Amino acid sequence: MKLRTRGRFNLKRLGRAFADRVRGTDFDRSVRRAVREDRREFVFCWNRGLGDVALGLVPLFARIRARCPGSRITVYTRADLAQMFGLTDADAVYSVPDAVRGMPIDPAAAAAALGHAPPLHATVFADPDPTRWLDGQREAYPPALRWNPACDALADRFVPAATAHTIVGAHVHSETAQHYGYVKDWPEASWRALLARYADGSSVQWVLFGHAATAAFRQPNVLDLRGQTDLLELLAVIRRRCRVLVAPDSGILTAAYYLDARFPLDIVSLWSDPRQGVLKQGCPSPNPGLHHTALVGAGEDVRHIAVDTVQQALDSALARAAVQTA
């Protein structure tokens, strides 16, 4: 039964893909109609992942700009995604009160709750499907997140500017891992073993990122910023202080990878499914100073990435940093 169900699903998906190629996706048809009718207002509702803002919404915004000059894009989203949308070229971003991940957002109701009227005669995408709408076209619109240099100063509150250590950021827990059907996080024991190999006698300063501090990582050269930064503060620390970032497939990885600013950064990324995230996107970073090493667990299980393997990648990144600063 499982195989037959999977077969039906594949046939349905193939048929849908063929129809999209012939007629265009719902997105393509909606944009064509808007151009034909000279309607330049577009509304997006988004209440899913942080990383998908860069991976999916930014390319869709770019396609609208290319096809409809003078367009205006309005976004309704939940509060914790608002700063990410602020890095896009959306014209207006509204945080919907009490929105939680996965809850549908009604743009008219959201606008009423916020005390304003939604754009008149707008083309509305209440439930965008960028995975389908960008199929086969991801490389045509590479993601880029705008960075305001004034935000660099946000790093000063958390990490001193002058240090004798090379700062390595570590995203030790992906807060959205529970939404996926596979393991996204490297085991805590593996993180502890890796950090211990660069203890206080080394030249490495660790900075931990994440939604909240769960288990403590007590080590003299570990600065735990989990739960203490918003997105802009976190990205400022990565941009201005970190020379290396070690992270699983996550919104933090995606935001750092697609930040449109020039700065030296080595990213060592840890994966179960290489058909997701920046690996699926297949687009280079807009940052010419970024070097990316992707590590995929055996059997597509991130838990199978050995500590030795991550250490080797990290040592290579540290060696590149030493050459560049010499």
C-alpha positions in Angstrom: 0.0 0.0 0.0 2.8 2.4 0.8 4.4 1.9 -2.6 1.1 2.4 -4.4 0.4 5.5 -2.4 3.8 6.9 -3.2 3.2 6.1 -6.9 -0.1 8.0 -6.9 1.7 10.9 -5.3 4.5 10.9 -7.9 2.0 10.7 -10.8 0.0 13.6 -9.3 3.1 15.6 -8.8 4.4 14.9 -12.3 1.0 15.9 -13.7 1.0 19.1 -11.6 4.5 20.0 -12.8 3.6 19.4 -16.4 0.5 21.7 -16.0 2.7 24.4 -14.4 5.1 24.2 -17.3 2.3 24.5 -19.9 0.0 27.0 -18.2 2.3 28.6 -15.6 1.9 28.3 -11.9 -0.8 30.0 -9.9 1.8 32.6 -9.1 2.8 33.1 -12.8 -0.9 33.4 -13.9 -1.7 35.9 -11.1 1.2 38.1 -11.9 0.4 38.0 -15.6 -3.2 39.0 -14.8 -2.0 41.9 -12.6 0.3 43.2 -15.3 -2.5 42.9 -17.9 -4.9 44.8 -15.6 -2.3 47.3 -14.5 -2.6 46.4 -10.9 0.7 47.0 -9.0 -0.2 46.1 -5.4 0.8 42.7 -4.2 0.1 41.2 -0.7 1.8 38.2 0.8 0.9 36.4 4.0 3.7 34.3 5.5 3.7 32.3 8.7 6.1 29.5 8.1 9.9 29.3 8.4 12.5 32.0 8.8 14.9 30.6 6.2 12.2 30.3 3.6 11.8 34.1 3.5 15.2 34.3 1.8 14.9 31.0 -0.1 11.4 31.5 -1.4 9.9 34.9 -0.9 12.9 37.0 -2.0 13.0 35.3 -5.4 9.2 35.7 -5.8 9.5 39.4 -4.9 12.3 39.7 -7.5 10.1 38.1 -10.2 7.3 40.6 -9.4 9.7 43.5 -9.7 11.0 42.2 -13.0 7.6 41.7 -14.5 5.7 44.6 -12.9 7.8 47.8 -12.7 6.5 50.1 -10.0 4.9 47.3 -8.0 4.4 47.6 -4.3 4.7 44.6 -2.0 3.0 44.3 1.4 3.7 41.5 3.8 1.6 40.3 6.8 3.6 37.9 9.1 4.3 37.0 12.7 6.4 39.2 14.9 9.5 37.0 15.0 9.8 37.1 11.2 9.4 40.9 10.8 13.1 41.7 11.0 13.9 39.0 8.3 11.4 40.6 6.0 13.0 44.0 6.8 16.1 42.6 5.0 14.0 42.1 1.8 12.8 44.7 -0.6 9.2 44.5 0.7 7.7 47.9 0.8 5.6 47.4 4.0 5.9 44.7 6.6 3.2 44.2 9.3 3.4 42.0 12.4 0.1 40.2 12.9 -0.9 40.1 16.6 -0.9 36.7 18.2 0.1 34.9 15.0 1.8 31.5 15.7 3.7 29.4 13.2 1.4 27.6 10.8 -1.7 29.6 11.6 -3.4 31.0 8.4 -3.3 34.7 8.1 -6.3 36.5 6.6 -4.9 39.8 5.2 -8.2 41.7 5.6 -8.6 40.6 9.2 -4.9 41.3 9.9 -5.2 44.8 8.5 -8.4 45.5 10.5 -6.6 44.3 13.7 -3.7 46.7 12.9 -6.1 49.6 12.2 -5.6 50.1 8.6 -7.1 49.1 5.3 -5.4 46.5 3.0 -4.2 47.8 -0.4 -7.1 48.2 -2.9 -7.3 45.9 -5.9 -4.2 44.0 -4.7 -3.1 40.6 -5.9 -3.1 38.5 -2.7 -1.0 35.4 -2.0 -2.5 34.3 1.3 -0.8 30.9 1.2 2.3 31.2 -1.0 3.9 27.9 -2.3 7.5 28.9 -3.3 8.6 25.3 -3.4 6.2 24.7 -6.3 6.4 28.2 -7.8 10.2 28.2 -8.0 10.6 24.7 -9.3 13.3 24.7 -12.0 13.7 28.5 -11.7 15.6 28.9 -8.4 18.9 29.9 -10.0 17.2 32.6 -12.1 16.6 34.8 -9.0 19.4 34.3 -6.5 18.4 35.4 -3.0 20.0 38.4 -1.4 19.2 40.0 2.0 19.9 43.8 2.3 22.2 44.8 5.2 22.2 48.3 6.6 25.8 49.1 7.8 24.3 51.1 10.7 23.3 47.7 12.2 27.0 46.7 12.6 27.1 48.7 15.8 24.6 46.2 17.3 27.4 43.7 17.8 29.2 46.0 20.3 26.7 45.2 23.1 27.5 41.5 23.0 31.1 40.9 21.9 34.1 43.3 22.3 35.6 44.6 19.1 39.2 43.8 20.0 40.1 40.2 20.9 43.2 38.0 20.5 40.9 35.0 19.7 39.3 33.9 16.4 35.6 33.9 17.1 33.6 30.9 16.0 29.8 31.1 16.0 27.9 27.9 16.7 24.2 27.4 16.2 23.8 24.5 18.5 20.0 23.9 18.2 17.6 24.6 15.4 14.4 25.8 17.1 12.2 24.7 14.2 13.6 21.1 14.0 10.3 19.7 15.3 8.5 20.8 12.2 10.4 18.4 9.9 10.2 14.6 9.4 13.9 14.1 10.0 16.6 15.1 12.5 18.1 18.6 11.8 20.3 19.0 14.9 23.7 17.7 15.5 23.7 15.9 18.9 24.5 17.9 22.0 27.2 15.3 22.9 28.9 16.0 19.6 28.8 19.8 20.2 30.3 19.3 23.6 33.1 17.1 22.3 33.9 19.6 19.5 34.0 22.6 21.9 36.2 20.7 24.3 38.8 20.3 21.5 39.1 24.1 21.4 39.2 24.7 25.2 40.5 27.8 27.0 44.1 27.1 26.0 43.3 27.5 22.3 43.0 30.6 20.2 39.3 30.1 19.6 36.4 32.0 21.3 33.1 30.3 20.9 29.8 32.3 20.6 26.6 30.2 20.9 23.5 31.2 19.0 19.9 29.9 19.4 16.4 30.7 20.4 16.9 29.8 24.1 19.6 28.5 26.4 18.8 24.9 27.3 21.7 22.8 28.6 24.6 24.8 29.7 28.0 24.8 27.9 30.3 25.7 30.7 33.8 26.4 29.3 35.9 29.5 29.8 36.1 30.4 26.1 32.3 30.0 25.5 30.0 33.0 25.3 26.4 31.9 25.3 24.1 34.3 23.5 21.2 31.9 23.1 18.0 33.8 23.8 19.7 37.1 24.2 19.7 38.5 20.7 17.1 39.4 18.1 17.8 38.5 14.4 19.6 41.8 13.5 21.8 41.6 16.6 22.7 38.0 15.9 23.6 38.8 12.3 25.6 41.9 13.4 27.7 39.6 15.7 28.2 37.1 12.8 29.1 39.9 10.4 31.4 42.0 12.6 32.8 39.4 15.1 32.7 35.9 13.8 35.2 34.5 11.3 33.6 31.1 11.2 30.0 29.8 11.7 29.1 26.2 12.4 25.4 25.6 11.9 22.8 23.1 10.9 20.3 23.7 8.1 18.4 26.6 9.7 17.1 30.1 9.3 20.3 31.4 10.9 22.5 29.6 8.3 20.3 30.9 5.5 20.3 34.5 6.7 24.1 34.5 7.1 24.7 32.8 3.8 22.5 35.2 1.8 23.5 38.4 3.6 24.4 40.9 0.8 27.4 42.4 2.5 31.2 41.9 2.0 32.9 40.3 4.9 35.1 37.3 5.5 33.2 34.3 6.8 33.7 30.5 6.6 30.5 28.5 7.1 30.6 24.9 8.1 27.1 23.5 7.7 25.7 20.2 9.0 23.0 18.4 7.1 20.7 15.4 7.1 18.8 16.2 3.9 20.9 17.9 1.2 17.8 18.6 -0.9 16.8 21.4 1.5 17.9 24.9 2.3 20.8 26.6 0.6 21.9 23.3 -0.9 18.6 22.9 -2.7 18.6 26.6 -3.7 21.9 26.1 -5.6 22.6 29.8 -5.7 25.9 31.4 -4.6 26.1 33.8 -1.7 26.1 37.5 -2.7 29.0 37.8 -0.2 32.3 37.3 -2.2 34.1 36.8 1.1 32.1 33.7 2.1 33.5 30.2 1.9 31.1 27.3 2.5 31.8 23.7 3.5 28.7 21.5 3.6 28.9 18.2 5.6 26.1 15.6 5.0 25.7 12.8 7.5 26.1 9.2 6.3 22.7 7.8 5.3 21.5 11.4 5.3 21.5 11.6 9.0 23.2 14.6 10.6 23.9 12.5 13.7 26.3 10.5 11.7 28.7 13.4 11.1 31.8 12.6 13.2 33.3 15.2 15.5 36.6 14.5 13.7 35.0 15.5 10.4 33.7 18.8 11.7 37.0 19.5 13.4 38.9 19.0 10.2 36.6 21.4 8.4 36.9 23.9 11.2 40.7 23.6 11.3 40.7 24.4 7.5 38.6 27.4 8.1 40.8 28.6 10.9 43.8 28.2 8.7 42.3 30.3 6.0 41.5 33.0 8.6 45.1 33.0 9.8 46.4 33.5 6.3 44.0 36.3 5.6 44.9 38.2 8.8 48.6 37.6 8.6 
